[in-house]
């Protein structure tokens, strides 16, 4: 060992919403083969390089808990019904309990997300110092998407800035997040209807 420390990342899956347009909470959804979307999301993050995964639940959390992988941590967002901000704050608070240099945030309704997208977003920030200050997001055909990389130094200010149903988008724009093209990898479209 040369004593160097590689970047460690914690994955955060936001899965608290009621899925009104979808007809049920997406945390309960399954793919064509019966695999829970929660499992697909966790697998993409782990295979993409995240050491730990936190799943943020809300609507029908008691049912969704059984679909969370055994090696992932699940937390229930207080006031999840108030919007995405509550889920993001809950996920970041849970991430604070890890030693991770950065968080990789994704959504449960991206069943096509590939581990390669997670790796591509993490890759430019391989040194811990770079990862702790990093802000980056996947781009698909010029549109911002997920996963989103949040360096540890941004967790508290971001959590304090989000409100209602807005996520990290405004914070990322204001703080110059790096866009990382993942168009060729696909999997960036969320699923809103069954």
C-alpha positions in Angstrom: 0.0 0.0 0.0 1.3 3.5 -0.9 -0.9 5.2 1.7 -3.0 7.0 -0.8 -6.7 7.3 -0.1 -9.2 6.7 -2.9 -12.4 8.6 -3.1 -15.3 6.9 -1.3 -18.9 7.7 -2.4 -22.2 7.0 -0.8 -25.2 6.5 -3.1 -28.5 8.1 -2.3 -31.7 6.8 -3.9 -34.7 9.2 -3.6 -37.8 7.0 -3.4 -40.3 8.8 -1.1 -42.9 10.2 -3.4 -46.5 9.0 -3.7 -46.2 8.5 -7.5 -49.6 10.1 -8.2 -49.2 10.1 -12.0 -47.8 6.6 -11.8 -50.7 5.3 -9.8 -48.6 4.1 -6.8 -45.4 4.9 -5.0 -42.5 4.1 -7.4 -40.7 2.6 -4.5 -43.1 -0.4 -5.0 -42.6 -0.6 -8.8 -41.0 -3.6 -10.4 -39.3 -4.1 -13.8 -40.6 -6.4 -16.5 -38.8 -9.4 -14.9 -40.2 -8.6 -11.5 -37.0 -7.0 -10.1 -37.9 -4.1 -7.8 -36.9 -0.7 -9.1 -35.3 -0.1 -5.7 -33.0 -3.0 -6.2 -32.1 -1.8 -9.7 -31.3 1.6 -8.4 -29.1 0.3 -5.5 -27.3 -2.1 -7.9 -26.5 0.6 -10.4 -25.0 2.7 -7.6 -23.0 -0.1 -6.0 -21.7 -1.4 -9.4 -20.9 2.1 -10.4 -18.6 2.6 -7.4 -20.6 3.6 -4.3 -19.4 1.9 -1.1 -22.7 2.4 0.6 -26.3 3.2 -0.4 -29.0 5.0 1.5 -32.6 4.7 0.3 -35.0 7.4 1.3 -38.6 6.2 1.6 -41.8 8.0 2.4 -45.2 6.9 0.9 -46.1 3.4 2.0 -42.6 3.0 3.5 -43.7 0.0 5.5 -44.3 -1.9 2.3 -41.3 -0.5 0.4 -38.8 -1.5 3.2 -39.1 -5.1 2.2 -37.8 -4.2 -1.3 -34.6 -2.5 -0.1 -31.5 -4.6 -0.5 -30.1 -6.0 2.7 -26.7 -4.2 2.3 -28.4 -0.8 1.9 -29.6 1.5 4.6 -33.2 2.8 4.4 -34.5 5.9 6.1 -38.0 7.5 6.1 -38.2 11.2 5.2 -40.2 13.2 7.7 -42.8 15.3 5.8 -41.9 13.5 2.6 -45.3 14.6 1.2 -44.0 18.2 1.2 -41.8 17.5 -1.8 -38.4 16.4 -3.0 -36.5 18.7 -0.8 -37.5 16.8 2.4 -36.2 13.6 0.8 -32.9 15.1 -0.3 -32.3 16.6 3.1 -33.0 13.2 4.8 -30.6 11.4 2.4 -27.8 13.9 3.0 -28.3 13.8 6.7 -27.9 10.0 6.6 -24.9 10.3 4.3 -23.3 12.5 7.0 -23.1 9.4 9.2 -20.7 7.8 6.7 -17.0 8.7 5.9 -17.8 9.3 2.2 -16.1 12.1 0.3 -19.1 12.5 -2.0 -22.7 11.4 -2.5 -24.1 10.2 -5.8 -27.8 10.9 -5.9 -30.3 9.1 -8.1 -34.0 8.5 -8.3 -36.0 5.3 -8.0 -37.8 6.0 -11.3 -34.7 5.5 -13.4 -34.8 1.7 -13.9 -32.6 2.0 -17.0 -29.8 3.8 -15.2 -26.5 2.1 -15.8 -23.5 1.6 -13.5 -21.4 3.1 -16.3 -23.2 6.5 -15.8 -22.3 6.4 -12.1 -18.7 5.6 -12.9 -18.5 8.3 -15.5 -19.8 11.0 -13.1 -17.3 9.8 -10.4 -14.3 9.3 -12.6 -13.0 12.9 -12.9 -13.0 13.2 -9.1 -10.8 10.2 -8.1 -8.8 12.2 -5.5 -10.6 12.7 -2.2 -9.9 16.4 -2.1 -11.4 16.8 -5.5 -14.4 14.7 -4.6 -15.2 16.6 -1.4 -15.6 19.9 -3.3 -17.1 18.4 -6.5 -20.5 19.2 -8.1 -21.3 17.3 -11.3 -24.3 15.9 -13.0 -25.0 13.5 -15.9 -26.3 15.1 -19.1 -28.4 13.4 -21.7 -28.7 15.0 -25.1 -27.9 18.4 -23.4 -30.5 17.9 -20.7 -29.5 17.6 -17.0 -30.3 14.3 -15.4 -29.0 11.8 -12.9 -26.8 10.7 -11.3 -25.8 13.9 -9.5 -22.4 14.0 -7.7 -22.4 16.2 -4.5 -19.1 16.7 -2.7 -19.3 16.5 1.0 -18.5 20.2 1.5 -21.8 20.9 -0.4 -24.1 18.7 1.7 -25.0 21.1 4.5 -25.4 24.3 2.3 -27.4 22.4 -0.2 -29.7 20.9 2.4 -30.2 24.4 3.8 -31.1 25.8 0.4 -33.7 23.4 -1.0 -37.5 23.9 -0.4 -40.7 22.2 -1.4 -40.6 20.1 -4.5 -37.4 21.6 -5.9 -34.3 19.4 -5.8 -30.7 20.4 -6.2 -31.0 21.9 -9.7 -30.8 25.6 -8.7 -27.9 25.0 -6.3 -26.0 23.1 -9.0 -26.5 25.9 -11.6 -25.5 28.6 -9.1 -22.4 26.8 -8.1 -21.2 25.8 -11.5 -21.8 22.0 -11.5 -19.8 20.2 -14.2 -22.0 18.6 -16.8 -20.8 15.1 -17.8 -22.2 13.7 -21.0 -23.8 10.3 -20.6 -26.1 10.4 -23.7 -24.4 7.4 -25.2 -25.2 5.3 -22.1 -28.9 5.9 -22.1 -31.0 5.3 -19.0 -31.6 9.0 -18.2 -35.3 9.2 -18.6 -37.6 8.9 -15.6 -40.7 6.8 -15.8 -43.8 8.6 -14.9 -46.5 6.3 -16.3 -47.0 2.6 -16.1 
